Amino acid sequence: MSAKEQARDAILENRAELIELSHFVHAHPELGYEEFESSEAVATVLEKAGFVLERGVAGLPTAFRATFGSGSLHLAFCAEYDALPDVGHACGHNIIAASSAGAGIGLAAVASELDLTVIVLGTPSEEGGGGKIDLLNAGVFEDVHAAMMVHPWSDERLEAQCLAVDHFEVTFMGKEAHASAAPWEGRNALDALTISQVALALLRQQLAPGDQIHGIVKEGGSAANIIPSHVVGRFMARSVTSDALATLRERVNACFEAGALATGTMVRIEELGSAFSHMESDPEILAHYREAAQSLGRRFDLDDAGAARPTISTDMANVSLAVPSIHPLLAIPTNGAVNHQPEFTRACITEAADQAVLDGALALALTAIGVASDTSLRQRLLLQP
């Protein structure tokens, strides 16, 4: 029996448990760095499959490293399991978690034969915090030769355009006053944010292609007849590279400073989590993924037609600048819904989504086998600095 057949059989033997894992994570949506039930569920499946578990790696209670084998080539699958506020698993991290676990189980079946160390990394808080960056900074990826994962999407794509992104919170501090009797005694923090929002809207006309700004008002005051003295907004800025993002942030920050100056308030800008970089997919690993996915009946018509890639941001991008990586998009039927919509949440728990768990696991495991069997690629990975 070939290595690919052995890996396929191992994944299909665990079919019921992998689908159950996807359903469990979906039913227990937990925000970033708080994924206690979900991370433990993924870790337990891998532990039962014979992986050696290290929980709480990098000082993060919901991060883990699961290892099988002791071969010379170290291949890692990244499992995400954090949810979004209000809409739960509207980005399909339940599918990501189960498919990465399944890929690890499949590859473990041939680890000795292919001289592999198989690693599954539990990576918390992709939605804003940047758990993979925490793991990078803690050295968890230092012995990894290549890293892979798949991400559910409404279309099949080999890669997205992953924009560099900053997450930050803006707080304006003014002075309360009676909004009718003595408004002149106040300093309106909400006016400061409103002026900043107008400045940002005007700035958009001059944004370079790929630059984006978006945000929400988190706290906007307590009562209509009180001049707001404390207002908080949360924002994201994106650009095509980290350097371009730094340039954009200078102009974005100036908009908030202008709001404070115009209203006589004070402003504080606080970075949230880690900055996400742009992504550089490894073309040779991606070629093996394409072959593997096509063997399962997946098609890449949009890529072949040269369609524009969707723009997203992910902390897997930071991994890609340190370790050869891929982050392809795995199609599930969504009836027109897109990620981060409640309709997409529902699409991540259908029979088609269950099949995507298995297809994702198989595609990743077959990709890893292709990489391990590709003499020149294997040598390049082993010799990378």
C-alpha positions in Angstrom: 0.0 0.0 0.0 1.4 3.4 -0.9 2.0 6.2 1.6 -0.9 8.2 0.2 -3.3 5.2 0.5 -2.1 4.6 4.1 -2.7 8.3 5.0 -6.1 8.3 3.4 -7.2 5.1 5.3 -6.0 6.6 8.6 -8.1 9.8 8.0 -11.2 7.8 6.9 -10.9 5.5 9.9 -11.2 8.6 12.1 -13.9 10.2 9.9 -16.6 10.1 12.6 -14.3 11.6 15.3 -13.1 14.4 13.0 -16.6 15.4 12.1 -17.7 15.2 15.7 -14.7 17.5 16.6 -15.8 20.0 13.9 -19.3 20.0 15.3 -18.1 20.4 18.9 -16.0 23.4 18.2 -18.8 24.9 16.1 -21.2 24.4 19.0 -18.8 26.0 21.6 -17.7 29.3 20.1 -15.0 30.9 22.2 -13.2 34.2 21.6 -9.5 34.5 21.1 -7.2 33.3 24.0 -10.3 31.9 25.7 -10.8 28.7 23.6 -10.4 26.4 26.6 -13.0 23.8 25.5 -12.2 23.9 21.8 -8.4 23.7 22.2 -8.7 20.8 24.7 -11.1 19.0 22.3 -8.6 19.2 19.5 -5.7 18.2 21.7 -7.6 15.2 23.1 -8.3 13.8 19.6 -4.6 14.0 18.8 -3.5 12.5 22.1 -5.8 9.5 21.5 -4.1 9.1 18.1 -0.7 8.7 19.7 0.6 12.3 19.6 2.7 13.6 22.4 1.0 16.8 23.7 2.5 19.9 25.2 -0.2 22.1 26.5 0.1 25.8 27.3 3.1 26.4 25.0 4.5 29.9 24.7 2.7 30.7 28.0 -0.7 30.6 26.3 -3.2 28.4 28.1 -5.1 27.6 24.9 -2.1 26.9 22.7 -0.6 23.4 22.3 2.0 21.5 20.3 1.2 17.9 19.3 4.1 15.8 18.0 4.4 12.3 16.4 7.5 10.6 15.2 11.2 11.7 15.2 12.1 12.1 11.5 14.4 14.6 10.0 11.8 16.6 8.2 9.5 18.5 10.5 6.1 19.4 8.9 3.5 21.3 10.8 -0.3 21.8 10.4 -1.8 24.8 12.1 -5.2 24.4 13.9 -7.3 27.5 14.5 -10.4 27.3 16.8 -11.3 30.9 18.0 -14.7 32.3 17.1 -15.9 35.8 16.3 -18.1 37.9 18.6 -21.9 37.6 17.9 -21.6 35.4 14.8 -19.6 32.5 16.3 -17.7 30.4 13.8 -18.4 32.6 10.7 -14.9 32.0 9.5 -15.0 28.2 9.7 -12.3 27.7 12.3 -14.2 24.5 13.4 -13.3 23.1 9.9 -9.7 24.3 10.2 -9.3 22.7 13.6 -10.7 19.3 12.5 -8.9 19.3 9.1 -5.5 20.1 10.6 -6.0 17.4 13.2 -7.1 14.9 10.5 -4.1 15.8 8.4 -1.8 15.2 11.3 -3.4 11.8 12.0 -3.1 10.8 8.3 0.5 11.9 8.0 1.4 10.1 11.3 0.5 6.8 9.6 3.5 7.2 7.3 5.8 9.3 9.5 8.4 6.5 10.0 8.3 5.5 6.3 9.0 9.0 5.2 11.4 10.1 7.9 9.0 12.7 9.3 8.2 14.5 12.5 4.6 15.4 12.3 3.5 18.5 14.3 0.0 19.9 14.9 0.1 23.4 16.5 -3.0 24.7 18.3 -2.9 28.4 17.5 -5.3 30.6 19.4 -6.7 34.0 18.6 -6.3 34.3 14.8 -9.2 36.8 14.8 -7.2 39.8 15.9 -4.8 38.7 18.6 -2.2 36.8 16.6 -1.6 33.6 18.4 0.7 32.3 15.7 2.9 35.4 16.1 3.0 34.7 19.9 4.2 31.2 19.0 6.8 32.6 16.5 8.2 35.0 19.1 8.4 32.1 21.6 10.4 30.0 19.2 7.8 27.3 18.7 8.3 27.4 14.9 12.1 27.3 15.1 12.4 23.6 14.3 9.5 23.6 11.7 10.6 23.2 8.1 7.2 23.9 6.5 3.7 24.9 7.8 0.3 24.3 6.2 -3.4 24.8 6.8 -6.6 25.3 4.8 -9.2 27.9 5.3 -12.9 27.6 4.4 -14.2 30.1 1.8 -17.0 30.4 -0.7 -14.7 29.6 -3.6 -11.8 27.3 -4.2 -8.6 29.3 -4.4 -4.9 28.4 -4.1 -4.2 31.5 -2.1 -5.7 34.9 -1.1 -4.0 38.3 -1.1 -3.2 38.5 2.6 -2.9 42.1 3.6 -0.7 43.4 6.4 -3.0 44.7 9.2 -2.9 46.6 12.5 -5.6 46.3 15.1 -5.8 49.3 17.4 -8.1 51.1 19.9 -8.6 54.8 20.0 -9.7 56.6 23.1 -10.7 60.2 23.3 -10.9 61.9 26.7 -12.8 65.2 27.1 -14.9 66.8 29.8 -18.5 66.2 30.8 -21.0 69.1 30.9 -24.8 69.5 30.7 -25.6 69.3 27.0 -28.3 72.0 27.3 -27.5 74.2 30.3 -23.8 74.6 29.8 -22.4 72.8 26.8 -19.6 75.3 26.5 -18.1 73.9 29.7 -17.6 70.5 28.1 -15.0 69.0 25.7 -16.9 66.6 23.5 -15.0 63.3 23.0 -17.7 62.0 20.6 -17.2 65.1 18.4 -13.5 64.2 18.3 -14.2 60.8 17.0 -16.8 62.1 14.5 -14.2 64.6 13.1 -11.7 61.7 12.9 -14.2 59.5 11.0 -14.9 62.3 8.5 -11.1 62.8 8.1 -10.7 59.0 7.5 -13.5 59.1 4.9 -11.9 61.9 3.0 -8.5 60.2 3.2 -10.0 57.1 1.5 -10.0 59.1 -1.8 -6.2 59.2 -1.7 -5.6 55.6 -0.5 -3.2 53.5 -2.5 -4.6 50.3 -4.0 -4.7 47.7 -1.3 -5.0 50.2 1.6 -8.1 49.8 3.8 -9.4 51.4 7.0 -12.4 50.2 8.9 -13.7 50.4 12.5 -16.5 50.6 15.0 -17.5 52.8 17.9 -17.2 50.7 21.1 -18.2 53.4 23.6 -19.9 56.6 22.5 -21.1 58.3 25.7 -23.6 57.5 28.4 -26.6 59.9 27.9 -27.8 62.3 25.3 -27.9 65.2 27.7 -24.3 64.7 28.9 -21.4 65.9 26.8 -19.4 62.7 26.3 -16.0 62.7 28.0 -14.9 59.2 27.2 -15.3 57.6 23.8 -13.6 54.5 22.4 -13.4 53.2 18.9 -11.7 50.0 17.5 -10.1 50.2 14.1 -8.1 48.1 11.6 -5.8 49.4 8.9 -4.5 47.2 6.1 -2.0 47.4 3.3 -0.2 45.2 0.8 3.1 45.1 2.8 4.2 45.9 6.4 6.2 48.8 5.2 3.2 50.2 3.3 1.1 49.7 6.4 3.5 51.8 8.5 3.2 54.6 6.0 -0.6 54.4 6.0 -0.7 54.4 9.8 1.1 57.8 9.9 -1.8 59.3 7.9 -4.5 57.4 9.8 -3.0 58.4 13.2 -3.0 62.1 12.0 -6.8 61.9 11.5 -7.3 61.0 15.1 -4.9 63.6 16.3 -6.8 66.2 14.2 -10.0 65.2 15.9 -8.5 65.8 19.3 -6.9 69.1 18.3 -10.2 70.4 16.8 -12.2 69.6 20.0 -9.7 70.3 22.7 -9.7 66.7 23.8 -6.9 64.2 24.4 -6.4 61.0 22.3 -4.7 57.7 23.1 -4.0 55.1 20.4 -3.3 51.6 21.8 -2.1 48.7 19.6 -4.1 45.5 20.0 -2.4 42.2 19.7 0.4 41.8 17.1 0.6 43.4 13.6 -0.1 40.9 10.9 2.2 40.9 7.9 1.6 40.3 4.2 1.9 36.6 3.1 4.3 34.9 0.8 3.1 31.4 -0.1 5.7 28.8 -1.0 5.0 28.0 -4.7 6.5 24.5 -4.7 4.4 23.4 -1.7 1.4 25.1 -3.2 1.9 23.1 -6.4 1.8 19.8 -4.4 -1.4 21.1 -2.7 -3.0 21.8 -6.0 -2.2 18.2 -7.2 -3.6 16.8 -4.0 -6.8 18.8 -4.0 -7.4 18.1 -7.7 -7.1 14.3 -6.9 -10.1 14.8 -4.6 -12.2 16.5 -7.3 -11.4 20.1 -6.3 -11.1 22.6 -9.1 -9.2 25.9 -9.4 -11.1 27.5 -12.3 -10.9 31.0 -10.8 -7.1 30.8 -10.4 -6.8 29.4 -13.9 -8.9 32.3 -15.3 -6.7 34.8 -13.5 -9.5 36.1 -11.3 -8.5 38.6 -8.6 -7.6 37.0 -5.4 -9.8 37.8 -2.3 -8.2 40.1 0.2 -7.9 38.9 3.8 -5.6 39.1 6.7 -4.2 36.3 8.9 -1.4 35.7 11.3 -0.4 32.7 9.1 1.1 35.4 7.0 3.7 36.1 9.7 4.6 32.4 9.8 5.1 32.4 6.0 7.9 35.0 6.3 9.7 32.8 8.7 8.8 29.3 7.5 7.8 28.1 4.0 4.0 28.0 4.2 0.7 27.7 2.4 -2.8 28.9 3.3 -5.2 27.8 0.5 -8.9 28.5 0.5 -11.2 25.5 0.7 -14.6 25.9 -0.9 -17.9 25.1 1.0 -21.4 25.8 -0.4 -22.6 29.1 1.2 -25.6 30.1 -1.0 -24.0 33.5 -1.6 -22.8 34.1 2.0 -19.3 35.3 2.7 -17.1 34.9 5.7 -18.1 36.8 8.9 -21.8 36.6 8.1 -24.2 34.5 10.2 -25.2 32.6 7.1 -21.6 31.5 6.7 -21.7 30.2 10.3 -24.6 28.0 9.4 -22.8 26.8 6.2 -19.9 25.5 8.4 -22.0 22.8 9.9 -23.6 21.2 6.9 -23.0 17.8 5.3 -20.9 19.7 2.7 -18.9 21.3 5.5 -18.3 17.8 7.0 -17.0 16.7 3.6 -14.7 19.7 3.6 -13.2 18.6 6.9 -12.2 15.3 5.3 -11.1 16.9 2.0 -9.1 19.4 3.9 -7.4 16.8 6.0 -6.7 14.6 2.9 -5.4 17.4 0.8 -3.0 18.6 3.5 -1.8 15.1 4.3 -1.3 14.3 0.6 0.5 17.6 0.1 2.8 16.8 3.0 3.6 13.3 1.4 4.3 15.0 -1.9 6.6 17.5 -0.2 8.4 14.7 1.7 8.9 12.7 -1.4 10.1 15.6 -3.6 13.9 15.2 -3.2 14.9 18.7 -4.3 12.1 20.4 -2.3 12.8 18.3 0.8 16.5 19.2 0.6 15.7 22.9 0.3 13.4 22.8 3.3 16.0 20.9 5.4 18.7 23.4 4.5 16.7 26.6 5.0 18.3 28.9 7.7 
